[in-house]
Amino acid sequence: MKKHIKSIVLFFVMYIWVQAIANADTVQNQVNESAVLVKKDVTQLLTTVSLVPGKVGNQFNIEVEKTKEFQKANWAKVKVQWYNLISKFSSN
């Protein structure tokens, strides 16, 4: 009878030991997957941040070109207005 009890206790100890090892592998896999996700997120963040200066520079250049076009169009209108004003005074 004692031999059977020892065998049963040994079986349960071995079973618990195997389950603990299997659980440790699962936890380690989850930690590794989390580390990979964090690395991907950090890489994506760094890529996005590195693109910001180029985007800001492009936006600045676009705004400069828009301003130049706006000023060119308005100066053309002002020249016509000055010409009309001068022609009114010189005709009198």
WOWO-V731999 format. One record per residue. N is the residue number from 1. RES is the residue in one letter. PSI is psi in whole degrees, 0 to 359 (NA if undefined). OMEGA is omega in degrees with one decimal (none if undefined). BURIAL is + if it has 9 or more other C-alpha atoms within 8 Angstrom, else -. Layout:
BEGIN
n={N | N}
res={RES | RES}
psi={PSI | PSI}
omega={OMEGA | OMEGA}
burial={BURIAL | BURIAL}
END
This chain:
BEGIN
n={1 | 2 | 3 | 4 | 5 | 6 | 7 | 8 | 9 | 10 | 11 | 12 | 13 | 14 | 15 | 16 | 17 | 18 | 19 | 20 | 21 | 22 | 23 | 24 | 25 | 26 | 27 | 28 | 29 | 30 | 31 | 32 | 33 | 34 | 35 | 36 | 37 | 38 | 39 | 40 | 41 | 42 | 43 | 44 | 45 | 46 | 47 | 48 | 49 | 50 | 51 | 52 | 53 | 54 | 55 | 56 | 57 | 58 | 59 | 60 | 61 | 62 | 63 | 64 | 65 | 66 | 67 | 68 | 69 | 70 | 71 | 72 | 73 | 74 | 75 | 76 | 77 | 78 | 79 | 80 | 81 | 82 | 83 | 84 | 85 | 86 | 87 | 88 | 89 | 90 | 91 | 92}
res={M | K | K | H | I | K | S | I | V | L | F | F | V | M | Y | I | W | V | Q | A | I | A | N | A | D | T | V | Q | N | Q | V | N | E | S | A | V | L | V | K | K | D | V | T | Q | L | L | T | T | V | S | L | V | P | G | K | V | G | N | Q | F | N | I | E | V | E | K | T | K | E | F | Q | K | A | N | W | A | K | V | K | V | Q | W | Y | N | L | I | S | K | F | S | S | N}
psi={316 | 325 | 321 | 320 | 317 | 319 | 319 | 315 | 316 | 319 | 313 | 324 | 316 | 319 | 314 | 320 | 315 | 318 | 321 | 319 | 317 | 320 | 322 | 321 | 320 | 316 | 318 | 320 | 320 | 320 | 317 | 318 | 321 | 320 | 321 | 317 | 319 | 318 | 319 | 318 | 318 | 318 | 317 | 318 | 315 | 322 | 315 | 316 | 324 | 337 | 344 | 312 | 320 | 319 | 319 | 317 | 317 | 317 | 320 | 314 | 321 | 316 | 322 | 315 | 319 | 318 | 318 | 316 | 318 | 314 | 321 | 315 | 318 | 323 | 326 | 318 | 318 | 320 | 317 | 317 | 317 | 318 | 316 | 319 | 314 | 320 | 329 | 319 | 326 | 339 | 339 | NA}
omega={178.3 | 180.0 | 178.6 | 178.9 | 178.7 | 179.1 | 179.3 | 179.1 | 178.4 | 177.5 | -179.4 | 177.5 | 178.4 | 179.2 | 179.3 | -180.0 | 178.9 | 178.2 | 178.9 | 178.5 | 179.1 | 179.0 | 179.0 | 177.5 | 179.3 | 179.2 | 179.8 | 177.5 | 178.4 | 178.3 | 179.4 | 178.3 | 178.2 | 179.5 | 178.9 | 178.7 | 179.2 | 179.5 | 177.7 | 179.5 | 179.4 | 178.7 | 179.1 | 178.9 | -179.6 | 177.5 | 179.9 | -179.3 | -179.6 | 178.9 | -175.5 | -179.6 | 178.4 | 179.5 | 178.8 | 178.4 | 178.6 | 179.4 | 178.5 | 179.7 | 177.7 | 179.9 | 178.0 | 179.4 | 177.7 | -179.6 | 178.5 | 179.1 | 179.3 | -179.5 | 179.1 | 179.3 | -179.2 | 177.7 | 176.9 | 177.4 | -178.9 | 178.4 | 178.3 | 179.6 | 178.1 | 179.2 | 178.8 | -179.6 | 179.9 | -179.4 | 177.4 | -179.0 | -178.2 | 178.5 | -179.6 | none}
burial={- | - | - | - | - | - | - | - | - | - | - | - | - | - | - | - | - | - | - | - | - | - | - | - | - | - | - | - | - | - | - | - | - | - | - | - | - | - | - | - | - | - | - | - | - | - | - | - | - | - | - | - | - | - | - | - | - | - | - | - | - | - | - | - | - | - | - | - | - | - | - | - | - | - | - | - | - | - | - | - | - | - | - | - | - | - | - | - | - | - | - | -}
END
